[in-house]
């Protein structure tokens, strides 16, 4: 018999039984004749008691002991998968010795745990700026840069940091409101236009100052450029300076070009300027920096991209299928809007989303039956991912809040 002492509990296994599994640790111990090699296979050995000592978990060794007696490795649901795998790897036993039903459930639990740990790591990375004040130790102007970093990145560090965070959100909202009002006809006159330009200049100066302060307080320039929020900040301030550049080019062109060419150039430049001004709408993404809800929403979309892509795939399949069916039953009707399958795509997309504008409707009974099937499919399709997305969003939001409160 092999006298095995695991964590203070004694087990006895017949050497013949252990030798049936020569790859395992106890199998090697049963077959080994060299005392020095035996000591390498265990933590200690008592000559008087003829006991091999192992400093391992005795509760898990019960399943290892049962394996040597029956040839089957059992797995209990309450076990930690990582701990169990670590233990059986130490004893040299493979998962193939488990029953297939147990192995499937165990692997599912392993995948769930791996996914959970992966999400936890990504959540911590999402909040890394809130926990990285030590990055300035031993660096040039470390104290000064840390003070700026706390002021800009960590609104919970001081009253001044909270005020700057509120001001940042306030300027974003003011900028968006200003951009919206600039399209109103009454605000396009000289006085209104001047006020809008001044408001835009003040917002641009604040955003630029904020960006420069973040750049100064960053630990590394490469890491600063890779950060998504910093890219959003850059997009928020670039339109203002590009607009100034184009307007200066416009003024230079008026001096050196002929009248006809000038008008054509101004027309092209005006379209470009409109597009650049429209880019200011991306400033609203800056709110995500100070909004846990927006960050949780973005994180949910990144984690659930497979489900979202699958949803879009089903929508595309539904659009193509029901538009083809509607065209086949409605194309002979006089005055129909379903003259071709591409013309029916809009109707199918609107019906699948259950919006139903009513701008295009079927006239025949068969067409209405197809429309009913399309709407029913849309209701089922829209209902499937909502619960998954909402549950994940609420879970991520709670975790982000907990991390922020802890920090």
C-alpha positions, -999 to +999 in steps of 0.1 A: +000+000+000+010+036-006+003+057+025-005+091+012-008+120+037-025+150+020-029+181+041-030+161+073-055+134+061-042+099+055-052+079+024-042+044+014-039+033-022-028-001-035+005+002-054-009-021-082-039+003-086-017+034-088+007+017-112-022+013-137-019+050-144+019+054-149+017+090-162+001+103-129+022+114-099+011+085-077+016+061-106+052+073-109+056+070-071+043+034-072+066+024-100+097+043-089+125+023-071+150+051-065+144+068-031+158+102-043+134+103-072+105+094-049+114+125-027+111+146-058+076+134-064+064+143-029+069+172-004+082+149+024+086+113+035+084+096+069+106+065+071+090+053+104+054+056+092+062+049+055+041+079+046+044+103+017+034+139+026+018+163+001+010+199+010-022+200-012-059+204-007-073+172+010-109+180+000-101+178-038-078+148-032-110+128-022-119+130-059-084+119-069-086+090-044-120+080-059-105+081-094-078+055-085-105+033-070-131+035-098-112+049-128-137+078-131-129+114-121-159+131-106-164+169-106-187+188-081-205+219-092-194+239-062-157+236-070-137+265-084-127+254-119-093+271-118-084+255-084-096+221-096-076+222-128-045+233-109-049+203-085-055+176-111-026+190-132-004+186-101-015+150-097-010+144-134-046+134-141-063+145-173-099+157-177-106+129-202-111+105-173-143+124-163-178+115-175-188+134-207-218+151-190-196+164-162-169+175-185-192+195-207-207+213-176-172+219-162-159+234-195-189+256-197-182+268-162-146+274-171-156+295-201-180+315-180-152+322-154-127+331-182-152+355-197-160+370-163-123+376-156-118+390-190-146+415-185-132+424-151-098+432-166-114+453-193-135+472-168-104+479-147-086+491-179-116+513-186-111+530-152-073+528-153-068+567-155-086+569-121-060+546-104-027+556-120-015+586-100+017+566-092+027+569-129+044+603-122+069+591-097+105+599-107+095+617-139+103+653-150+080+678-131+062+648-116+045+667-088+033+694-111+021+670-138+003+649-111-015+680-098-027+688-134-036+652-140-058+651-108-073+684-118-083+672-153-088+634-150-099+627-115-129+648-105-131+632-071-096+645-060-106+681-051-134+707-053-115+724-082-114+692-101-152+688-097-157+724-109-135+717-140-155+685-148-188+704-145-174+732-167-162+707-193-197+692-195-213+727-195-191+739-224-199+708-244-236+715-240-232+752-247-212+743-279-239+719-291-267+744-284-247+771-302-241+749-332-279+742-333-289+778-330-265+789-357-287+770-382-318+791-372-326+818-398-329+846-373-294+839-360-278+841-394-279+879-394-249+900-385-255+903-347-266+867-341-237+854-363-212+875-343-225+861-310-223+825-323-188+830-335-177+845-302-194+816-283-176+791-306-143+808-300-147+807-262-156+770-263-127+762-287-103+780-263-115+760-233-114+727-252-079+735-265-066+744-230-081+712-216-064+691-244-030+708-238-033+701-200-041+665-207-012+663-230+012+678-205+000+655-177+001+623-197+026+597-186+037+588-222+029+606-255+022+573-273-003+561-246-020+596-248-025+593-286-039+557-283-066+567-258-101+569-273-112+599-252-082+619-263-090+613-299-126+626-292-111+657-276-089+663-307-119+659-330-138+684-308-112+712-314-100+705-349-131+718-368-126+753-353-090+756-365-096+740-399-125+764-404-102+794-396-076+780-421-102+776-449-116+810-443-081+825-446-076+806-478-109+818-491-099+854-484-066+849-502-084+834-532-106+865-536-075+886-541-058+866-569-086+848-588-110+860-615-146+866-606-161+834-622-135+811-607-138+829-573-176+822-572-170+785-581-142+782-555-163+799-527-191+774-535-168+744-531-152+759-500-186+766-485-195+729-488-163+719-471-169+744-443-204+731-437-190+695-434-163+707-410-188+726-389-210+695-388-180+676-372-186+697-341-215+674-332-189+648-321-182+671-291-212+655-274-190+623-271-169+643-246-198+638-221-188+601-219-157+611-200-177+623-171-208+600-176-207+565-161-239+557-181-224+566-215-192+547-207-212+516-196-232+519-229-200+520-250-186+491-230-218+471-235-216+477-273-180+465-274-187+434-253-219+425-272-207+432-307-213+396-318-250+398-307-254+432-323-238+420-356-260+390-355-291+412-351-280+433-381-275+401-401-311+390-393-324+424-402-306+423-435-320+388-442-355+399-433-353+430-455-341+410-485-366+382-480-398+403-474-389+429-500-386+400-526-419+385-514-437+419-515-424+426-550-435+392-563-471+397-551-475+435-557-456+443-589-486+437-612-509+461-593-514+494-612-497+524-595-478+502-570-447+515-553-432+481-553-419+483-589-386+465-580-370+447-550-347+477-542-377+500-540-393+476-515-362+476-492-373+508-475-408+494-468-393+461-454-368+480-432-395+503-418-419+473-412-392+452-395-384+480-371-421+482-363-420+520-370-444+518-400-445+552-416-473+542-439-457+560-469-457+527-488-484+501-482-496+469-500-529+469-518-536+432-523-546+406-497-515+386-503-494+417-499-511+424-465-504+389-454-467+393-463-467+427-444-482+410-413-455+383-415-428+409-418-441+429-388-445+398-367-409+388-376-397+423-367-414+421-332-398+388-324-364+400-338-364+432-318-374+415-286-346+389-286-315+409-279-330+436-257-330+416-225-294+405-231-282+440-238-301+455-209-289+429-184-253+434-195-256+472-195-271+472-159-244+448-147-215+468-163-230+501-150-231+488-115-195+475-117-182+508-131-200+527-103-185+504-077-150+508-091-155+546-091-167+546-056-138+525-044-113+547-061 
